[in-house]
Each structure stands twice: as structure tokens, then as C-alpha cells.
Amino acid sequence: MKAVSEKMLEAFRCFLKGENVSWKDDMSAEDWAELFRLCQHHQILPMVYEAVYGCPAFAACPPELVQMTKGQVIRQVMTQGRKTEEFLSLYRGLLDQGLTPLVVKGLVCRELYREPDYRCSGDEDVLIPAEQFKKCDEVFRASGMDLLVPDMNPDEEGEVPYYKAGGMLHIELHKELFASESEAYGGLNAVFASVFDRKIQLDIHGVQVYTMCHTDHLLYLILHAFKHFLHSGFGIRQVCDIVRYAEEYGAETDWEYVRERCREIHAEVFAASLFDIGRKELLFDQGKARYPESWQSIETDSGDMLADLIDGGVFGDSSMSRKHSSNITLQAVGEDRKGKKAGAHVLSSLFPDRKYMERTYSWLEKYPFLLPAAWGFRIGKYLKESGKQGGNSAMESMEIGSRRVDLMKKYKIIQ
């Protein structure tokens, strides 16, 4: 691991402990710039900045970088505070209409940190029973929320994003937690088919917020990271959310249920590796979490996963090449789920089957013989994007994708 990555993890741990780093003079101006860039990719900049500001080594940080970074931190923290207030106000409106929306991830996870607004979220996620969607949409519209994609038909989508015009609040309203059309992970929705029957309430800033029971929520946090791992990766903050949730609510969690569900989808070693990273890098207290011996006995080697998530950033979007590598990884997982070997993953990612291509080129349903033309359009679009955007090449994407397919084999996600 690069020295700057190790510094980021050390500073993150100090924040979690409520301490400051004691670095002396081993950081150059370039190191500080790289540290803050990496923290921004992992969306932990406010937390790390608080831990490093004022240490002796900070004198080497250029004043203009200090000013810029401090401004970023203040804006992010203040914006998050306002967004939380806006969201809770809107949520009260949903409750007033007798609705039972489950808040997942962001708001609930923020409350696990000593400074909740330092754990910033791009949006809030809400899961609603499909039959409550229309009423929920009405409340959103009456509160000034608009569809983020104006021409979409929300009745036909499993996930509907909203934003507040002139404001900062973004909400993803889910009728399902995972894209059901995905061959790689669409089947995960079945795992959460009964979450509304087991829902609980948490008091957050005086509002009784519906959410998943702790067993379901911990499982969802793990499988949400799993989904991103199948795409192009996830970051250290997701791991921290998971282990802090486990510490807070592990005593109320059915750990064997979580393990069994993970085992069914070949995510058991993946999940155990997350907790191994938490133990080694994020102060995960196994005793406080009631982390069972049965989990601790799962053989893990989390070093490669840690390196991958450090490289990937919070949603695996550290570069366009990495983002595009998901074509290879998702195809490999899809083939494995159908009982096929993932050996031809590069070719199959370039030339997917007709069913996959119909998602983008709907005219293939009527004219299936035009599949080769659709492949040509797909490759042409990708090459065009490659020429426009930095850090993006077809060869690099294939290299990253092939490497990450090997990683999935190592963690027994695919054969």
C-alpha cells in the first residue's frame, strides 16, 4: 500500500478515536495534496482533515491548499447538516400521510459517528412499499421535489431519483433495493422481501424514523457493498459504516442468518473480509459487536481487497477506465450465475448476448438480426467516450476488469 494511503487510514482511525495525528515532518506538499485528493475520493475528507489539522507536519501543507481544503470541509459539513434537516422535515410529511418509508444507509449510518455531519452523503435512500409509491410521490411533489430525470416514467422504475430545485436535497426512492434486471445481483431483492414486516423505528433528531431491523440492515449494508464490488468497487467509508453498525447493533443481530444469506449468494468470504479489514484498519471491536466465532473462523486474506478498495474510491469511480471495467466484471458474474465459466469475460463484455443488449437498444426486440450492428454502436460509443475523457482507455479497462475478475475468484464469488 502507498505511504499516503496508510496515512489516510491512520488519520481516519484517529478521528474515530477522537484523537489527532502526531505526524512530525514526513509529509511533503505533494503528499498533502495527494492525501486530500484520496480522502475526497473516499468521502472522508472532513473526518481526516479534523484529525490532521494542526499537527507539526501540517506546516508543509501550502497555504493555498489549506485554504481550499478547509473551505471544502466547511461547505460539505454545513451542506450535510442542512440536507439532514430538510430530509427530516420531508419525512415527517410522509409519516403524517400514514406512510411507512424505510430510511436505509445514509441517515442511519451518520448517527453512528461522533460528528454525524462529517459523514457526508450525496443523497438519502428511502425504501417504500410499491403500493405506497403514488402517495409518496405526491408528498414529494408538494414539498418541491422534482424528478431528477424529467422524461422517466416513475411507475415503471424500481428506483426513482428526486431533487429539490434550488436546494441541495437529493433522494433515491426505492421500490426495490437492487435493479431486478441485473443478472449479477437482481436476485438479491428476494432476500429483503419481508423487510416491512420486520421494520423498526429509531429516534433521529426527535423524529421516529422507520428503518430495517438490525439484522436486515447489516445484511443490506454488506450486500450494497457487494453490489458495488461487482461493478467497479467501493471505498473505506462503506467498510467503516458496516463495522460501526455491527458494533452498535451486533447484540441485536442474528449473525448466523446474515452468514447464511451471504453464503447462498457466494458472498460469505467477501463479508468476512470486510470485518477483517475493519479489525485491522478501523478499530473494529469484535467483542462489542458480539462477532461470533463462526465468522472469525472463515478463512480470509483481506489484503488484496483493501488494496482494491483504496484504489477504487467510495463507489469505485476513481477513473473512467475503472468505471468501464464493470462491463467485464458484471458479465463474468452473470455468466457464473448461469453456470458458465468466466474465462471469456473480455470478449463477452464487448459482445454481450441479445437479452443484455436489449436494455440499451430496445429495437433489438423487433429486429434481433441487427445484433452485430448494436455491438458496433456499443463499441463506437465507448471509443468516443474514451477519446473525450481523461484516465480512460479500452485497454486499461480490460486490464482492470481482468484483474478484478481474478479478485472475485479469490474471494469465491465466482468459480
HELIX and SHEET records of a PDB file:
HELIX    1   1 ALA A    3  LYS A   17  1                                  15    
HELIX    2   2 ALA A   29  HIS A   41  1                                  13    
HELIX    3   3 LEU A   45  VAL A   52  1                                   8    
HELIX    4   4 PRO A   56  ALA A   60  5                                   5    
HELIX    5   5 PRO A   63  ASP A   96  1                                  34    
HELIX    6   6 GLY A  106  ARG A  110  1                                   5    
HELIX    7   7 PRO A  116  TYR A  118  5                                   3    
HELIX    8   8 ALA A  130  GLN A  132  5                                   3    
HELIX    9   9 PHE A  133  ALA A  142  1                                  10    
HELIX   10  10 PRO A  154  GLU A  156  5                                   3    
HELIX   11  11 GLY A  186  PHE A  192  5                                   7    
HELIX   12  12 VAL A  195  ARG A  198  5                                   4    
HELIX   13  13 HIS A  214  HIS A  231  1                                  18    
HELIX   14  14 ILE A  236  TYR A  249  1                                  14    
HELIX   15  15 GLY A  250  GLU A  252  5                                   3    
HELIX   16  16 TRP A  255  GLU A  264  1                                  10    
HELIX   17  17 GLU A  268  GLU A  281  1                                  14    
HELIX   18  18 GLU A  293  GLN A  296  1                                   4    
HELIX   19  19 GLY A  303  GLY A  312  1                                  10    
HELIX   20  20 MET A  320  HIS A  324  1                                   5    
HELIX   21  21 SER A  326  ARG A  337  1                                  12    
HELIX   22  22 ALA A  342  ALA A  344  5                                   3    
HELIX   23  23 HIS A  345  LEU A  350  1                                   6    
HELIX   24  24 ARG A  354  MET A  357  1                                   4    
HELIX   25  25 SER A  362  GLU A  365  5                                   4    
HELIX   26  26 PRO A  368  LEU A  370  5                                   3    
HELIX   27  27 LEU A  371  LYS A  388  1                                  18    
HELIX   28  28 ALA A  394  LYS A  410  1                                  17    
SHEET    1   A 5 LEU A 102  VAL A 104  0                                        
SHEET    2   A 5 GLU A 124  LEU A 127 -1                                        
SHEET    3   A 5 HIS A 170  HIS A 174  1                                        
SHEET    4   A 5 GLU A 159  LYS A 164 -1                                        
SHEET    5   A 5 MET A 145  LEU A 147 -1                                        
SHEET    1   B 2 ILE A 200  ILE A 204  0                                        
SHEET    2   B 2 VAL A 207  THR A 211 -1                                        
END                                                                             
